[in-house]
């Protein structure tokens, strides 16, 4: 029985360590023990947790003595090592994508949080699939229709994945927006028809020209930033829909709701990934399990390419250096993975 693992933990603001960690096998027959091969950093969420931001702990003041140590790493892949006797969907030796785990060599999951990988999907691709469900869910909630104009604001890993799936869903044009020129160019490689700087004075005219005067019908806002949302509202078409996927990390919201939301009939949709049905999918609202299967089908069939998203790969032993960069480098790469086989 495996009862110890190596794991990455945030032990103080801005500090990540590679540590020994206990494994607790639950007292039930529905668990799956996975040996991770690859885990993916979700940059925005992990930076907020690393730095002790209150909007990852229910708000309020952070008490370091209670907040740390803290472990993240909710999107991974690996091999099933052991299962409880009631587990039916996977067996030891199966290759799986994992959801809501940690950056650890070994992790115990409930059965619903592991999904078999198709044979032609790599561990690296599989480790992106749980993160991919976030923008998939956001796009679904906008009820995006074939041929509608669509925009993603904020081009981290969630934003680039949103661009990819907007393209796959038949939006035209697909527009990417970010103040970082490198990320705008990166988005073009993954299907963005146009990429603009939303802070530019020319942004509204650029959107109007790109959409042939229609403005934006469906949007996914990933920054969680008040001024960014305000700017997005300036380029929405009447009756447009905005999925609010990004988590707010500040209170900088001074929006004229009457002028920018009420009168043009804009719909703002809470699109946090936890705001979804647990057991049964229905129109616009799919379960996490069904969305991760969707991502795997698109990757397996060659409909989308996520392997080129991966910018850098590290041994978990390098976690201290990697997270120091995440805390301090505004140009931290879009997609960074840990390879637990190293």
N, C-alpha and C positions, 0 to 999 in steps of 0.2 A: 504494500500500500504506500503510495506517494503522499507524504505529509509535509513536505517542504518544497519551496520553489524560489527561484530568483525573480525579483520583481523590481519595477521602478516606482519610487514613491516620492511625492513632494513633501519635504520634511520641514520647510520654512519658506517664507516668501522668496521666490526666485531660485530656490534650491531643490534640485532633484538628485536622488541617490539610487544606486543599484544595490539592493539589499536582499537578505534572506527573509522569507515570509512564510508563515504557516498556512497550510491548506486545510480547510475544514470541510470534510465530506458531510453533506446534509443527512439528516436522519430520515430519509425517504428513499423511494425506489425510482425517482424520476430525474436523477442527476446525470450529467455527462461530464467526465473529466477529459479535458483537451490539452494536448501539448501544443502550444502555439509555435508556429514557424515564422509568421509575420504578423506584426501589428502596425497600425497606421496612426499617426498623430493627427488629431483634429485640432488645428492650430488655435482657433479663436476660443473654443471651450477650454482647452488645456492651458492656454496662457492665463485665462481668467482664474482657473483653479490654482495654477502655480503661484499667481500673485495674490491670492486671497480675496478676490473680488466678491462683494456681498451678493451679487445677483446669480451666484451659483450655489448659494447656501440659504436661500429663502429670504434674502435681504437682511438689513440690520448690520450691527457691528460684528466684525470677525474677532473671535477670541483664538489666538494662535495655539493656545494649549489644547483647545478642543477641535480646532479645524484641521490641524496637521497631526500625523502624516495623512496624506490624501493620495489616492491612486486613480488614474484615468486609463484610457486605452480601450475605448469601447468598440473598436472595429478591427477584427483580426481574422486569422485563418490558421488551421493546423490539422492535427491528426487526433481522432478519438482514441483515448487510451483505455477508458473504462466507462461502463454505464450501469445505472441501476436496472433492476430486473424488469421494470415496467416500461422502459424506453423501447420504442418500436421503430422510430424513424431513422436511427443511426446505430452503428455497431462499432466495436473496436477496429481500428485500421481505416475507417472512413475518413476521407478528406472533407473538411467542413469550413464554412464561413461562420464566424462567431459574432454575437451581438451583446453589448453591455458587459464586456469583460474588463480586463485591466492589462497593462503592459507587463505581462508575466509569462514565464516559460510554461507553467501549468496553471490552469484555471478551471474551476468547477462551474458549470452552467446548468440552468434548468433546460429541459429538452427543447422547449420552444425557441431557445436562443442559439441553437445551432442548426445549420442548413447545409445539406450535402452539396459539394461542389461538382459541377459537371467535369468530366475527365479532361476537357480541353481548356478549362479555366485554371490559371496558375494560382499559387498561394498569394502571390503579390496582388493579382487582380481581385481575388476573393477577399483580401483584407481591406479592400476599398468599399465592398458592397454594402455594409451596414451604414456607412456614412452616406452612400448614394441614396439610401431610402429617404433621407431628410429632404433634399430638393425634389425628389420624385413626388413625395407627399405634398410639398408646397405647390408644385405645378398642377397636380390633380385638383387641388382646392380652388385654383383660379378658373377651372373649367375651360382651359385653353382649347380653342378649336383650330382645326387645320386651316392654315392661311392667315391666321391672326398675327398681328405684330406683338412681339414679346421682348422683355428686357430683364436682365439680371443685374442688380446693383450690388457690387462687392464681389471680388474675384479671387477669393481664397479657394480652398478645395471644394467647399459647398457651391460656391458661385460658378466655378468652372464645370462642375458636374451638372449644375442647373442649365448652363448653356448647352451642354451635350444633349440633355434630355429634352430641352425645348426644341432643338433641331430634330431629334428623333420623333417628336410629337407632331411635327409638321408646321411649326410656327414660321412665319416670314414677314418681315425680317427678324432674325434673332440678333438682338443688340446686347452688347456687354458694356458695363460702365464701372469704372474704377479710377481713382486719382493716380494710381501707379501705372506709368506707361509700360513697364515690363509685363505687368499682368494683363494689360489690354492686348498686347501682342500675343501673349500666351493664349488668351481666349480665342483669338482668330485661328490659331492652330487647331482648335477643337470645335470649329463650326460657326463661330460668331460671324455674322455678315458685316457687322459694323462694331467698332469699339470706340467709345467716347469717354472723355473726362467730364464727369458730372459737375465739377466745380468751375468749369469753363463758362464764361459769359455766352459763348456760342452754343452751349448744350441744347437749349430749346429749339434753336433753328436747325441744328444737326439732326435732332430727332424728327422734326417736322419733314425735313428733306428725305431722310432715310425711309420714312413711312409713307411718303407721297401724300403728306398732309393729313394722315389719319391719326397721328400720335400713337400712344401705346394702349393696347387692349388688355394685356395680361403682364403682370410684373411679379418678380420674386425679389424681395428686399432682404439682403443677407447681412448688411452692416450693423443693424440695430442702432444706427446713428440718427439722431433727430434731424439735423440739417440735411442729411442724405435723403431721408423720407420726404422732407419738405420740398426738396429739389425734384424728386421723382414725381410728386403730385403735380408739379408744373407741366409735365409732359404726358400726363395721362389723358386718354380719350374719354369722352362722356361714357358713363357706365362701365369704366374700366375696373379691373379687379387686381388688388395687390395682396400677395401672400407675404406676411411678415415672418420670415424665417429666422432672421438674425436676432440674437438676444441682446437687449439693451444693456450697456455698461455705464450709462450716464443718464442724466435727467434733462438733457438739453433739447427739450421739445417745446417749440413755440409756433404751432401750426394754426393757420386760420381755417378752422374746420368748416365754417359756413361757406367760404369762397372756394376752398380746394377739395372738399369732400361732399358736403351736403348738396350744394347746387348742381355740380356735375354728376351726382349719383355714383360716386366712387365707393366700391366695397373694399374695406380693409378686413383681411382674414387672418386670424391667429393661426400660425402654421408651425408652431413648435412640434417637434416630432412626437412628443408624448400626447398631443391632442389628436388622437386617432383611435378608431375602434380596436378593441383587443381581440375579438373573436371572429367577426364576419365583415368582409369588405362589401361596400356598396358604392354607388356612383359618386366619384370625387373623394371618397373616404375609404381608403384601403388599409388593411392591417399591415403592421410592420413586416410580418412573415411573408405576405403576398408581395409586398414591394421589394423585399430582398430577393425573392424568386424572380421577379420581373428584371431586376438588375442583372442577375445571373443569366437569364435567358438572352438578354440583349448582348451581353459580353460573349457568351458561348456561341451565339449565332453570327458574331462578327458585325452586328448592327452598330455597335459603339466600340470605341477604343479607350480603355482607361489605363493600359499599361504605360502609355507615353506620359501620363500624368505624373508618374513617379520621378521626382527630381533627385533625391538622395536617399541612400540606405546606410544604416549604421548598425554596429553591434550595440546591444543594450548596455554594455559596459561603458559606452560613450555618452550615456544619458546626461550626465552633469554638464558636459560641454554643449550638447544639443539643446537642452532646455535653457541654458544661459543665453544662447543665441535667440531662442524663441522669445525670451523675456526682453531682449534688448535690440533686436534687429528687425526693423520695420520691413525689410525685404527678405524675411525668412521664406524659404521655398514653399510653394503651394502644397506639395505632397512629399512628406518625409516618412520613411518606414524604418522599423527596427526588425532585423533578421535574427530570430532567436536560435537559428541553427549555427550561427557563428560562435 
